[in-house]
């Protein structure tokens, strides 16, 4: 904060403490103005906390989606590699499933830029 702003804050805090120690009541208009400001500040802090929590959850989701994408890609490559050793219908199915897993992994990777923009 700038020096004048700090001085004003300290002045008003000191004045308020002096009034309280002397036993004087605060002006009713000041109290009403403070309650309105307090309500706005409380609302701001609640929204700020919610936004920070949402950002944290988006980061966690992005981290987990990246891990899921990597594991899906590895599974797809594994199934595709193993399907080449199988000459039966099971080998064909492994090849199809491996291709599908790799495709879905690539699609999950395309979501990352949009989450980063969020």
C-alpha positions as CSV (number, residue, x, y, z in Angstrom):
1,X,0.0,0.0,0.0
2,X,1.0,3.6,-0.5
3,X,2.1,5.6,2.6
4,X,-0.9,7.9,2.6
5,X,-3.2,5.0,2.5
6,X,-1.5,3.3,5.4
7,X,-1.5,6.6,7.4
8,X,-5.3,7.0,6.8
9,X,-5.9,3.4,7.9
10,X,-3.9,3.7,11.1
11,X,-5.6,7.1,11.9
12,X,-9.1,5.6,11.6
13,X,-8.2,2.5,13.5
14,X,-6.5,4.6,16.2
15,X,-9.5,6.9,16.4
16,X,-11.9,3.9,16.7
17,X,-9.9,2.4,19.5
18,X,-9.7,5.7,21.3
19,X,-13.5,6.0,21.1
20,X,-14.0,2.5,22.4
21,X,-11.6,3.0,25.4
22,X,-13.3,6.3,26.3
23,X,-16.7,4.5,26.2
24,X,-18.2,6.7,23.5
25,X,-20.6,5.1,21.1
26,X,-20.0,5.3,17.4
27,X,-22.1,7.3,15.2
28,X,-25.1,5.3,13.9
29,X,-24.4,6.2,10.3
30,X,-20.8,5.0,10.5
31,X,-22.1,1.7,11.9
32,X,-24.6,1.3,9.1
33,X,-22.0,2.2,6.5
34,X,-19.6,-0.4,8.0
35,X,-22.3,-3.1,8.0
36,X,-22.9,-2.6,4.3
37,X,-19.2,-2.7,3.6
38,X,-18.8,-5.8,5.9
39,X,-21.6,-7.6,4.0
40,X,-19.9,-6.8,0.6
41,X,-16.5,-7.9,1.9
42,X,-18.0,-11.1,3.3
43,X,-19.6,-11.8,-0.1
44,X,-16.3,-11.0,-1.9
45,X,-14.4,-13.4,0.3
46,X,-16.9,-16.2,-0.2
47,X,-16.7,-15.8,-4.0
48,X,-12.9,-15.6,-3.9
49,X,-12.8,-18.8,-1.8
50,X,-15.1,-20.6,-4.2
51,X,-13.1,-19.5,-7.3
52,X,-9.9,-20.6,-5.7
53,X,-11.5,-24.0,-4.8
54,X,-12.7,-24.3,-8.4
55,X,-9.3,-23.6,-9.8
56,X,-7.7,-26.2,-7.5
57,X,-10.3,-28.8,-8.6
58,X,-9.7,-28.0,-12.2
59,X,-6.0,-28.5,-11.7
60,X,-6.6,-31.8,-10.0
61,X,-9.0,-32.9,-12.8
62,X,-6.4,-32.0,-15.4
63,X,-3.7,-33.9,-13.6
64,X,-5.9,-37.0,-13.4
65,X,-7.0,-36.7,-17.0
66,X,-3.4,-36.5,-18.2
67,X,-2.6,-39.7,-16.2
68,X,-5.7,-41.4,-17.6
69,X,-4.7,-40.4,-21.1
70,X,-1.2,-41.8,-20.7
71,X,-2.4,-45.0,-19.2
72,X,-5.0,-45.4,-22.0
73,X,-2.4,-44.8,-24.6
74,X,-0.1,-47.5,-23.1
75,X,-3.0,-49.9,-22.8
76,X,-3.9,-49.3,-26.5
77,X,-0.3,-49.9,-27.6
78,X,0.0,-53.0,-25.5
79,X,-3.2,-54.5,-26.9
80,X,-2.2,-53.6,-30.4
81,X,1.2,-55.2,-29.9
82,X,-0.2,-58.4,-28.4
83,X,-2.9,-58.7,-31.1
84,X,-0.2,-59.2,-33.7
85,X,0.9,-62.4,-31.9
86,X,-2.7,-63.7,-31.8
87,X,-4.0,-65.1,-35.0
88,X,-7.5,-65.7,-33.7
89,X,-10.7,-63.6,-33.4
90,X,-9.5,-62.6,-29.9
91,X,-6.4,-61.0,-31.6
92,X,-8.7,-59.0,-33.9
93,X,-10.8,-57.8,-30.9
94,X,-7.6,-56.8,-29.0
95,X,-6.5,-54.8,-32.0
96,X,-9.9,-53.0,-32.3
97,X,-10.0,-52.3,-28.6
98,X,-6.3,-51.1,-28.6
99,X,-7.1,-48.7,-31.5
100,X,-10.2,-47.4,-29.6
101,X,-8.2,-46.9,-26.4
102,X,-5.5,-44.9,-28.3
103,X,-8.1,-42.9,-30.1
104,X,-9.8,-42.0,-26.8
105,X,-6.5,-41.1,-25.2
106,X,-5.8,-38.7,-28.1
107,X,-9.3,-37.1,-27.6
108,X,-8.6,-36.7,-23.9
109,X,-5.4,-34.9,-24.8
110,X,-7.4,-32.4,-26.9
111,X,-9.3,-31.3,-23.8
112,X,-6.2,-30.0,-22.0
113,X,-5.9,-26.7,-23.9
114,X,-9.5,-25.8,-23.1
115,X,-8.9,-26.6,-19.4
116,X,-5.8,-24.5,-19.4
117,X,-7.7,-21.5,-20.7
118,X,-10.3,-21.9,-18.0
